[in-house]
Structure formats: structure tokens, C-alpha cells
Amino acid sequence: FSDSENRNLEQLPKLSFKNLMGGKFTSSYEKYVSDQFALRDFWIGVKSDTDRTIGKKENNDVYLGKDGFLIQKFNKPEDKDLKDKVETINSFDNLTPNINKYFMLVPTAVKILEDKLPNYVSDSDELTYIDKVKKSINNDINFVDLYDTLSSKKDEYIFYKTDHHWTTKGAYYAYDELSKKMGITPKGEEYFNIQKVTDEFYGSLYSKGGFRHLNPDSIELYLPKDDEKYKVEYLDEDKSYESLYDMNNINKKDKYTVFFNGNHPLIKITTNKGEGRKLLVVKDSYANSFIPFLTSNFSEIYMVDLRYYSEGLNTLIQENQINDMLILYNANTFFEDPSIKNLSE
């Protein structure tokens, strides 16, 4: 694992006749050599500094934008891959007709903050592909369109400058929009004590792009003024806590993991609110800073990350009598990561 790039590095692939003849071994070995060479982090920084000196503003799919913004490039998905993902979602919907479903496919900074992109970068097409998904999913799935909401707030601090996530404020505005779809009353910002827990956060894009000499981000927590109580169970570790936040992670490289200590296969949150309403959230890491806003509306929330979860979702729904489901992904993860195809398994 690379702390500076905040990702797992390629491991030495296993040699087999099938992999060798199919070309998979050669491809994986090249990635392994690229990832594991000595002083990798140092040379990434040197390369990006050199690129910056000659005016290049893109490195490793990260743009060096205006006003110190690092913005992740949008890569168009293959048509068949996108079709397979949509069909998976629709198939799962057909199998679970009694569940109220909501789908948030979050446009990222590359679209919302396109005025911050380098001048030579053309339209990313991200919104075009989000619209394709919106038009292709079953009609009974409530699609939560966030483009207008986030665009109207683009001059506020709704995306980190050095990280690919939205900020807690950005997540709050999305919560407000979802509340309208769900028919629940959203909490105003005055309901929360907004606490800045760090102003020394260098995120994933700072690591991935290698661009240096930039100002760090800050992270805020929206803490309810009411006496909300939680039991947060990390079922993969058989551990439980009484907080949604791991404050120890403020002192680590990836400070965004202050929210739920990062990603886990399955987390169960039990609250003293919600009047028995239960929610399943199938998610990527964008949901980690979003879900705390929902704890006053649901008595139980089940967070599932399909990148790590291998059990059957239908069983989870039936055993826990769940009636509401939210699918929450940012556009980059949804279009690039194959794990949503595990939804119906």
C-alpha cells in the first residue's frame, strides 16, 4: 500500500500458462514493475514538478486547475460496460419490488467546477453519461439529480482542492436534495455544530497527481446539537463504537477516513431516532461523509461497499426488514469500478 498515493500497489502476478498465453501476465507484470520501483513517490514528485515548469497541467489523470484545484479526469466508459451496470441495477430492482429505491450518481468536480479546469481541457462528457444512466434505469427507481444543486453552490467549498471527494458541506447540500425525494424534513445547518477538525489535509489527488506546493484542505464535521446516540458496528471486524467518526485518523495520511474509519464491507448503524425506519446504502466513499446526515431519520442504516462485500443483498434486506435503499456513487467510481455488477449476486 502506498500512503502517499492512498491506494494498493500492484503485486507480483502469478505465472500460469493461461495468463501467459492470454497476455494477462505480461500486462500485470508491467504494472507491478511500474508500481514497485524504488523511490517511486520521490520520482512522481520530480516528474510533476518538471511537467509544471514546462507548462504541463495534467499528470496521471489529474489536472492542475486554477486557484490550486486538483481535478480528476473523467474517462468515458465502454458502452457495453455501462449497459451491463444499468441492467444489473434494473434486474435487482425487479427482484426487490417492495423496496423504495433512490439513486444518487454524483457529478464530480470535473463537471461542477469546469471553470477551474486548464483552458485547453474541453467538456468532460461526465454529465452526458450520468443522463444516460438516468434515462435507462427503471422508472420506479427515484433518481436524485444533483447537477443543478451542486452547480448552484459551486462558489462554495463543496469539493476538496486536493482530494476527489466532496466536502461535508457538499454532502450536506446533497442530503437536502435527497430529503425532498424521500419525503423527510431535512435539518437546517443551524441544527449542527460545524467543527473544523483539521486544516492540514492533503488528499488522494495530491498523492496521485504528484503536484506539490499547494495549500492543504480542511475537514469539517456537522455534529448534531441534539442528543443523538449511535451504535456503529463494523461487522467485518466484529467491533462496535458509539461514534460515526474515528478521530485518531485526523493524525494519519488519509484524514478523510475520519468518517467511519474508511471503507468496510458492511457497517450497521443503530440510532435513537427514525421511528423504526431502516435504510440500506450501497455505496462508495462519497457516502462516508454523507450518511451522518441521515441518522436522525432512520433507526437503522446498513452501509454496504460492494468492492468488499460478498454476501447476498436480498438476504440482508429480508433478514433485517429493510424498506428503503439508496445507491450512492460518484460518477468516476460508478463508471470505472465493476463492483456494482455484484448487486444481484
DAPE-V733180 format. One record per pair of residues at least 24 apart in sequence whose ideal C-beta (glycine too) atoms are under 8 Angstrom apart, sorted by the first residue. I is the first residue (numbers start at 1). J is the second residue. D is the distance in whole Angstrom. If there is no record, write none. Layout:
i->[I/I]
j->[J/J]
d->[D/D]
//
This chain:
i->[2/2/2/2/3/3/4/4/4/4/5/5/5/5/5/6/6/6/6/6/6/7/7/9/9/10/10/10/44/45/45/47/48/48/48/48/49/52/57/57/58/59/59/59/60/60/60/61/62/62/62/62/62/63/63/63/63/63/64/64/64/65/65/65/65/66/66/66/66/67/67/68/68/68/69/69/69/69/69/70/70/70/70/70/70/70/71/71/71/71/71/71/71/72/72/72/72/72/72/72/73/73/74/74/74/74/74/74/74/74/74/75/75/75/76/76/76/77/77/77/81/82/82/82/82/83/84/85/85/85/85/86/86/86/88/88/88/88/89/89/89/89/89/89/90/90/90/90/91/92/92/92/93/93/93/93/94/95/95/96/96/96/97/98/99/99/99/99/99/99/100/100/100/100/101/101/101/101/101/101/101/102/102/102/102/102/102/102/102/102/102/102/103/103/103/103/103/103/103/104/104/104/104/104/104/104/104/105/105/105/105/105/105/105/105/106/106/106/106/106/106/106/106/106/107/107/107/107/108/108/108/108/108/109/109/111/111/112/112/112/112/112/112/113/113/115/126/129/129/130/133/142/144/144/144/144/145/146/146/149/149/149/149/150/160/160/160/161/161/161/162/162/162/162/162/162/162/162/162/163/163/163/163/163/163/163/163/164/164/164/164/164/165/165/165/165/165/165/165/166/166/166/167/167/167/167/168/168/168/168/168/169/171/171/171/171/172/172/174/175/175/175/178/179/182/182/184/186/187/187/187/189/191/191/191/192/192/192/192/193/193/193/193/194/194/194/194/195/195/195/196/197/197/197/197/198/198/200/201/201/203/203/203/204/204/219/219/219/219/221/221/221/222/222/224/224/226/228/228/228/228/228/229/229/230/230/230/230/231/231/232/232/232/232/233/233/233/233/234/234/234/235/235/235/235/235/236/236/236/236/237/244/244/244/244/256/256/256/259/259/259/260/260/260/262/263/263/263/263/264/264/264/265/265/265/265/265/266/266/266/266/266/266/266/267/267/268/268/268/268/269/269/269/269/269/270/270/271/271/271/271/271/271/272/273/273/273/274/274/274/275/277/277/278/278/278/278/278/278/279/279/279/279/280/280/280/280/280/280/280/280/281/281/281/281/282/282/282/282/282/282/282/282/283/283/283/283/284/284/284/284/284/284/285/286/286/286/286/287/290/298/305/306/306/306/306/307/307/309/310/312/313]
j->[35/40/41/207/253/254/41/44/207/253/41/44/204/207/208/203/204/207/208/253/254/204/208/35/36/34/35/36/210/210/212/210/209/210/211/212/212/211/118/120/118/209/210/211/208/209/210/208/205/208/209/210/211/110/117/118/121/209/118/209/211/113/116/117/118/115/116/117/118/116/161/161/214/215/109/113/116/159/161/161/162/205/206/209/211/214/108/109/110/113/116/117/205/108/109/110/164/205/208/332/110/124/108/110/111/124/125/126/331/332/335/332/335/336/125/129/335/129/335/336/338/129/132/133/335/136/341/133/334/340/341/133/136/137/340/341/343/344/137/138/141/327/340/343/136/137/138/141/344/313/343/344/137/138/140/141/138/314/344/314/317/325/140/323/280/317/322/323/324/325/142/323/324/325/140/141/142/324/325/326/327/141/142/143/144/178/181/182/324/325/326/327/137/141/142/143/144/326/327/144/146/174/178/326/327/328/329/130/133/134/143/329/330/331/334/146/150/166/174/286/328/329/330/331/146/147/150/331/159/164/330/331/332/159/164/147/331/147/150/151/154/158/159/154/159/154/331/331/335/331/334/181/174/177/178/181/177/174/177/173/174/176/177/174/201/203/217/214/215/217/201/202/203/204/205/206/214/216/217/201/202/203/204/205/206/217/256/203/204/205/330/332/203/204/256/285/286/289/330/286/289/330/217/219/220/289/219/220/221/222/289/220/286/289/290/293/222/293/290/290/293/294/326/297/297/324/297/293/224/293/296/222/224/225/226/222/223/224/225/222/223/224/225/220/221/222/223/220/221/223/220/221/247/250/258/250/255/255/255/256/254/255/256/254/256/250/255/256/258/245/258/292/292/293/295/296/296/271/272/273/295/296/271/272/269/270/271/295/269/270/260/267/268/269/267/268/269/270/261/264/267/264/265/266/267/268/264/265/266/308/264/269/291/292/295/285/288/289/288/289/292/288/291/303/288/288/305/307/308/303/305/308/304/305/308/309/310/302/303/304/305/309/311/316/302/303/300/301/302/303/295/300/301/302/303/299/300/295/296/298/299/300/301/299/297/298/299/298/299/300/299/323/324/302/320/321/322/323/324/322/324/325/326/304/313/316/317/322/324/325/326/325/326/327/328/306/313/325/326/327/328/340/343/326/327/328/329/328/329/330/333/334/337/333/328/329/330/333/328/328/324/339/339/340/342/343/337/339/342/342/345/343]
d->[8/7/7/8/5/8/5/8/5/7/7/8/8/4/6/8/5/5/8/7/5/8/8/4/6/7/4/7/4/5/6/6/6/3/5/7/6/7/4/8/7/5/6/7/5/6/7/7/5/5/3/8/7/8/6/6/6/8/7/7/5/7/4/5/6/8/5/8/8/6/8/5/5/6/7/6/4/8/5/6/5/4/6/5/6/7/8/5/5/7/6/6/7/6/7/6/5/6/8/6/7/8/7/5/7/4/7/4/7/7/8/8/7/7/6/7/8/6/4/7/8/7/7/7/7/8/6/8/7/5/6/6/5/6/6/5/5/6/6/8/7/7/7/6/8/6/5/8/5/7/5/5/8/5/7/6/7/7/7/6/6/8/8/7/8/7/7/6/7/5/8/6/5/7/7/5/7/8/5/8/7/7/5/8/6/7/6/7/8/7/5/7/6/5/7/5/7/8/5/5/7/7/7/7/7/5/8/5/6/7/8/6/8/6/6/6/8/7/7/6/7/7/5/6/6/5/6/6/8/7/5/5/6/4/8/7/8/8/5/6/5/7/7/6/6/8/5/7/6/6/8/5/8/6/5/5/8/6/6/6/7/8/5/7/7/5/4/7/7/6/7/5/4/8/6/4/6/7/5/7/8/2/5/6/7/6/6/7/5/6/7/7/7/8/6/7/6/7/8/6/7/8/8/8/7/8/7/5/7/6/5/7/8/5/4/7/6/6/6/6/4/7/7/8/8/7/5/8/8/7/6/8/6/6/7/4/6/6/7/8/5/8/6/5/7/6/8/7/5/6/5/6/7/5/7/5/6/8/5/7/8/8/7/8/8/8/6/7/6/6/7/8/7/7/8/7/7/6/7/6/6/6/7/5/6/7/6/7/7/4/7/7/8/5/7/4/8/8/7/6/6/8/7/5/7/6/5/5/6/7/8/7/8/5/7/7/7/8/4/5/7/5/8/7/8/7/5/7/7/7/7/7/7/6/4/4/7/7/7/6/8/6/8/8/7/4/7/7/6/8/6/7/4/8/7/7/6/5/7/7/6/7/8/8/7/7/7/4/4/7/7/7/7/7/6/7/5/6/7/7/5/7/6/7/7/7/6/5/7/5/7/8/5/8/6/6/7/7/7/5/7/8/7/8/8/5/7/7/5/6/4/8/7/8/6/7/5/8/4/7/8/8/4/6/5/7/7/4/8/8/7/7]
//
